[in-house]
Amino acid sequence: MLSSISSVVVVAPHPDDETLGAGGTIARLTSLGINVFVLIVSGHLPPLYPPDHFARTKKEAHEAMEVLGVKETKFLEIPATLVSSLPVAELNSAIANFISNFEPQMVLIPFPDRHIDHRVIFDSSMVACRPTSALSPKIVLAYETLSETHWNAPGIEPIFAPEIFFDISDHINQKEKALSCYKSQISENPSRSVAAALSLASFRGSQNRSKFSEAFKVIRILV
């Protein structure tokens, strides 16, 4: 499957979501010479956060992307938790334009979980990835984000039950190093800590006889 891929886009609601959910997979893809482009939609901006908070997380994100080998990163700079206040067409267009710029064969998007930003961005990403042309992405997968994805109410809301796993055993050190760049996000949050991320990768690996894996929900795979 990976041999036919030259370009991948990852849509992240906030800085660190891309690394929590798909950092090892990103590192694996870039090690194969595949170009990975990351769109970070929202961030810790006023009115909920002081201006310097976003500047810090943006710097951390650039450091993390360098570790993972990401080709290009773009920040839409929408205030966290206020993504839903944007006109739907505006958000859809911003995400769709980023994706179409790179004509990716694969797109990784957030699972619609506890965080309202994740849900809204999932919806817009689904619109952007509609199979409307020959250039539409042939593979669309949803990744899990520690804490938020696992706080959905079972039986009432959709739960994350993965169908495809990427073996990241050879790239777990890059995932760990990239996560460690996000000091402002993980230092005081045990549910999103490096240790928790490594534990989840180990558990996902145990589900398919690998040492470490990342898991995804399948939205579309055209082969």
CORKANOR-V297644 format. One record per residue. SS is DSSP state (H for helix, E for strand, C for the rest). PSI is psi in degrees with one decimal (* if undefined). D_CENTER is the distance of its C-alpha to the mean C-alpha in whole Angstrom. Layout:
<<SS | PSI | D_CENTER> <SS | PSI | D_CENTER>>
This chain:
<<C | -43.0 | 20> <H | -22.6 | 18> <H | -21.3 | 21> <H | 5.2 | 21> <C | 131.4 | 18> <C | -19.0 | 18> <E | 134.6 | 15> <E | 137.6 | 12> <E | 135.5 | 9> <E | 124.2 | 6> <E | 120.4 | 5> <E | 129.6 | 4> <C | -43.5 | 7> <C | 158.9 | 9> <C | 126.4 | 9> <C | -21.1 | 8> <H | -40.0 | 5> <H | -35.2 | 3> <H | -40.7 | 7> <H | -45.8 | 7> <H | -31.6 | 5> <H | 19.4 | 6> <H | -43.8 | 8> <H | -37.9 | 11> <H | -41.8 | 10> <H | -46.6 | 9> <H | -39.0 | 13> <H | -44.1 | 14> <H | -47.0 | 14> <H | -29.7 | 15> <H | -21.7 | 18> <C | 4.4 | 19> <C | 12.6 | 19> <C | 133.1 | 17> <E | 126.4 | 15> <E | 129.7 | 12> <E | 131.3 | 11> <E | 130.3 | 8> <E | 118.1 | 9> <E | 111.0 | 9> <E | -45.3 | 11> <E | 173.0 | 12> <E | 173.9 | 14> <C | 83.6 | 17> <C | 164.0 | 19> <C | 148.2 | 23> <C | -9.8 | 24> <C | -23.3 | 23> <C | 152.2 | 22> <C | 153.2 | 24> <H | -35.3 | 24> <H | -17.0 | 23> <H | -43.9 | 21> <H | -39.8 | 18> <H | -39.0 | 20> <H | -47.0 | 19> <H | -31.5 | 16> <H | -42.6 | 15> <H | -43.0 | 17> <H | -40.1 | 16> <H | -43.5 | 12> <H | -38.9 | 15> <H | -43.0 | 16> <H | -41.9 | 13> <H | -33.6 | 12> <H | -40.9 | 16> <H | -41.2 | 15> <H | -11.9 | 13> <C | 23.6 | 15> <C | 137.7 | 12> <C | -43.6 | 15> <E | 142.0 | 14> <E | 135.2 | 12> <E | 141.3 | 13> <E | 123.4 | 13> <E | -19.4 | 15> <E | 45.9 | 16> <E | 133.0 | 16> <E | 135.7 | 18> <C | 142.0 | 16> <C | -3.4 | 17> <C | 12.4 | 19> <H | -37.6 | 16> <H | -13.7 | 18> <H | -14.5 | 21> <C | 145.1 | 21> <C | 135.4 | 22> <H | -44.5 | 20> <H | -34.7 | 22> <H | -45.0 | 21> <H | -45.1 | 17> <H | -44.7 | 17> <H | -41.2 | 19> <H | -44.3 | 16> <H | -43.1 | 13> <H | -39.8 | 16> <H | -41.1 | 17> <H | -46.4 | 15> <H | -47.5 | 14> <H | -24.9 | 17> <H | -29.9 | 18> <H | -3.1 | 17> <C | 54.8 | 18> <C | 147.9 | 15> <C | -21.3 | 16> <E | 139.1 | 13> <E | 132.0 | 10> <E | 126.3 | 6> <E | 161.4 | 6> <E | 144.9 | 6> <C | 140.8 | 9> <C | 91.2 | 12> <C | -149.1 | 13> <C | -32.1 | 15> <C | 126.7 | 14> <H | -36.7 | 15> <H | -41.0 | 13> <H | -40.5 | 10> <H | -47.1 | 13> <H | -41.4 | 14> <H | -33.7 | 11> <H | -48.0 | 11> <H | -46.2 | 14> <H | -36.6 | 14> <H | -37.1 | 12> <H | -40.0 | 14> <H | -44.0 | 17> <H | -27.4 | 15> <C | 11.0 | 15> <C | 139.5 | 18> <C | 72.2 | 21> <C | -7.9 | 23> <C | 172.8 | 24> <C | -18.8 | 24> <C | 0.0 | 21> <C | 145.5 | 19> <C | 134.7 | 16> <C | -20.1 | 18> <E | 123.8 | 15> <E | 121.7 | 12> <E | 149.4 | 10> <E | 131.7 | 8> <E | 161.3 | 6> <C | 147.0 | 8> <C | 119.4 | 8> <C | 140.8 | 11> <C | -68.9 | 14> <C | -45.8 | 13> <H | -29.8 | 12> <H | 11.5 | 15> <H | 8.7 | 17> <C | 154.8 | 18> <C | 110.1 | 22> <E | 136.9 | 22> <C | -15.5 | 25> <C | -41.2 | 24> <E | 163.3 | 20> <C | 140.5 | 18> <C | 157.7 | 17> <C | 101.4 | 14> <C | 97.6 | 17> <C | 151.7 | 15> <C | -16.6 | 17> <E | 142.5 | 15> <E | 140.6 | 15> <E | 123.1 | 14> <E | 116.7 | 17> <C | 22.2 | 15> <H | -37.8 | 19> <H | -3.5 | 19> <H | 13.1 | 16> <H | -31.0 | 16> <H | -35.4 | 18> <H | -40.1 | 15> <H | -45.8 | 13> <H | -44.0 | 15> <H | -40.6 | 16> <H | -43.8 | 13> <H | -37.7 | 13> <H | -19.0 | 16> <H | -27.6 | 16> <C | 60.0 | 15> <H | -35.5 | 18> <H | -17.6 | 18> <H | -28.0 | 15> <H | -11.5 | 16> <C | -33.3 | 20> <C | 24.6 | 21> <C | 90.0 | 19> <H | -27.4 | 19> <H | -13.0 | 17> <H | 23.9 | 14> <C | 166.0 | 16> <H | -42.2 | 16> <H | -42.1 | 19> <H | -40.2 | 17> <H | -41.3 | 14> <H | -36.9 | 16> <H | -42.7 | 18> <H | -42.8 | 15> <H | -36.8 | 15> <H | -43.2 | 19> <H | -45.9 | 19> <H | -35.5 | 17> <H | -39.4 | 19> <H | -20.5 | 22> <C | -13.5 | 21> <C | 27.5 | 22> <C | 40.5 | 24> <C | 165.1 | 22> <C | -45.8 | 21> <C | 138.3 | 18> <E | 162.1 | 15> <E | 143.1 | 11> <E | 150.8 | 12> <E | 149.8 | 11> <E | 136.4 | 12> <E | 123.4 | 14> <E | -44.5 | 15> <E | 135.3 | 17> <E | 116.6 | 18> <C | 115.8 | 21> <C | * | 23>>
